[in-house]
Amino acid sequence: MSENGKESTWVNHPPRVKLQDWNLPSVSPIFQAAKFSVDSLQGWNERLAKARESGEEVFLYSRISNPTVRELELLLSKLQGSEDTLALGSGMAAISATLIALLSPGDELILFRESYQPSRTIARTLLSRFGIRHRFFSISRLDECEAALQSPLPNGGKRLIFFEGITNPVCRVADVGRLTALAQKINAMTLLDGTFTGVHQLRETQVDLILHSLTKYASGHGDVTAGAVLGSKVLIDKIRETAILLGATLDPHAAFLIMRGLKTYPLRYTAQSKSAERVARFLESHVGVSQVFYPGLEKDPGHLLARTQLNEMGGMLAIELKNQSAEEFVSRLKLFSFTVSLGATESLATPVLPLYGCDLSESEKRESSIHEKVVRLSIGLEDTEDLIADLAQALGTS
Ligand SMILES: Cc1ncc(COP(=O)(O)O)c(C=O)c1O
């Protein structure tokens, strides 16, 4: 470019600082760029093929891939012990891109009534429109699921079993070993939503894919939405192709914030798990609470299973109130914010029925414990005694 160019021309071509391999910043920079230029288009295809063969990353357009987002993907693969990872703009983007990529008309999605409500909705609405069937079971009654899936689908249709490690909102524990054994027997794929269990647990399972809403514990500060799906390179490549076409891309700045959040993730997850257990023990012994749903409690039906599958039980729990509605109780809380989402540093309280149960029949609501007296709590990093005092006053004992 000419030295005498006009300002409007040279601001588009700022001088570049070239970093040496031996003199890198201690924190990776954010590659906040939509596109990456190449010096020449000549031989581009051969260069691309060569780079891919040697495992080097090549970047052209950030909807397709971006160095900051790729660093996050590599980090998540390490944490969860998977061959590859695809990061996307939200947990729902991870769910929808995965299901759209892997299912075709005539295939069947197997889901559980206790799961995150938008996961049920995607089956009922979007996937149904494209001829993908679905069936719901209870995560607490896998024998019914096993019995119903013995017969193959017509015309060679495939099945995909989609379940949560710990379910949102009322913390039922999935028997991961039993579900993967069933899947192997009937030649189905498995997709595990690990949002509640975090990005460091359930590594040793035989599931084909694990996904997470990174909006929650991974980023941890409630300032970003993101999701990821992890598994073999072959499967992730397939989902990536669909995600690129859907434009379900994660922004590099969001990827940077998640990597920053991940630096404190193990500490936060452990502290939140410990605090949640103390809160659960307090609530368990309170007269105003008829049931506590927390797999860390010995009385919880999922306790033994959780002990074999998980090292930490997480910061999520739910309670069934004896004498007041979920909405009354939540409105009395002072330290817990009344909102959706979870896994951030602040504690949150959510009545489960209006937010997660509207699509269920009356009997399904009762069976899944998603009803008007149940509140989901996400335990943050406040002092545990302060949280207990707040819950006590909202229950009417102080
Ligand atoms: C279990 C579970 N899966 C998926 C999602 C969707 O994640 P996002 O809100 O990042 O789209 C959520 C959100 O709450 C969730 O709880």
The ligand as a Tripos MOL2 file, in Angstrom:
@<TRIPOS>MOLECULE
LIG
   16    16     1     0     0
SMALL
NO_CHARGES

@<TRIPOS>ATOM
      1 C1        -29.6440  -29.8130   30.8200 C.3       1 LIG1
      2 C2        -29.6150  -28.6660   29.8520 C.ar      1 LIG1
      3 N1        -29.3070  -28.9060   28.5720 N.ar      1 LIG1
      4 C3        -29.2730  -27.9160   27.6630 C.ar      1 LIG1
      5 C4        -29.5480  -26.6160   28.0080 C.ar      1 LIG1
      6 C5        -29.5430  -25.5390   26.9550 C.3       1 LIG1
      7 O1        -28.4460  -24.7050   27.1060 O.3       1 LIG1
      8 P1        -28.4390  -23.1820   26.5880 P.3       1 LIG1
      9 O2        -29.3520  -22.4320   27.4860 O.co2     1 LIG1
     10 O3        -27.0040  -22.8000   26.6990 O.co2     1 LIG1
     11 O4        -28.9310  -23.2090   25.1990 O.co2     1 LIG1
     12 C6        -29.8550  -26.3150   29.3380 C.ar      1 LIG1
     13 C7        -30.1660  -24.9420   29.7590 C.2       1 LIG1
     14 O5        -30.6100  -24.7010   30.8510 O.2       1 LIG1
     15 C8        -29.8880  -27.3740   30.2860 C.ar      1 LIG1
     16 O6        -30.1820  -27.1680   31.5690 O.3       1 LIG1
@<TRIPOS>BOND
     1     1     2 1
     2     2     3 ar
     3     2    15 ar
     4     3     4 ar
     5     4     5 ar
     6     5     6 1
     7     5    12 ar
     8     6     7 1
     9     7     8 1
    10     8     9 2
    11     8    10 1
    12     8    11 1
    13    12    13 1
    14    12    15 ar
    15    13    14 2
    16    15    16 1
@<TRIPOS>SUBSTRUCTURE
     1 LIG1         1 GROUP 0 **** ****
